[in-house]
């Protein structure tokens, strides 16, 4: 009976958390502009696809998230492996500090760094500054996921490979990396989702020609809530919800 009660409580908690998202998805198919159901329709999805500003924001978000997730995954995986080979408690502590730092602080600090650097390089804010910023905050997520996998790894496997004539790099590439592959893939998906979803840091380091989808959606919402936003938000929730589930599955494999 106690276990059933906990199950009901957990189910109610999940309903409370996800009910707003379900309502959002439902009304994205509503033919009316208002929160009164008038009929099933794809009108707002068609309007979203026809909006050039949304299309440009989506393209920028995809490009930024793709590059940032790949770079962050490579850097984060190698960094996690290096910390596993030569543990440093204080360095691991700074890793979690980057996750706890408010986004506005991270964004302002990155903007200050870019402005100081650009005085000497004669550059301007753009897609590359957004990618650099996203790599900076995504690396920590990659390192945490890969480090969790490495804690279950038997060091003797690498040592056995090197005893059989493999170099340290060859042992990593042929023995350790295949073992880490599910965690690396999960970390890449997580970095992709975090990068695509970010607004605060992106809004501070983006140039005039590098608006992302969250920035465009926020600008549209400030002018008044449009049913088009329901369609865009529903699309993002479904697609990235699936990616998060896939990431979790990969971590458990």
ABEGO torsion letter per residue (X at the ends): XAAAAAAAAAAAAAAAAAAAAAAAAAAAABABABABBAEBBAAAAAAAAABAAAAAAAAAAAAAAAAAAAAAAAAAAAAAAAAAABBBAAAAAAAAAAAABBAAAAAAAAAAAAAAAAAAAGBBBBAAAAAAAAAAAAAAAAAAAAAAAAAABBAAAAAAAAAAGBBAAAAAAAAAAAAAAAAAAAAAAAAAAAAAABAAAAAAABBAAABBAAAAAAAAAAAEBBAAAAAAAAAAAAAAAAAAAAAAAAAAX
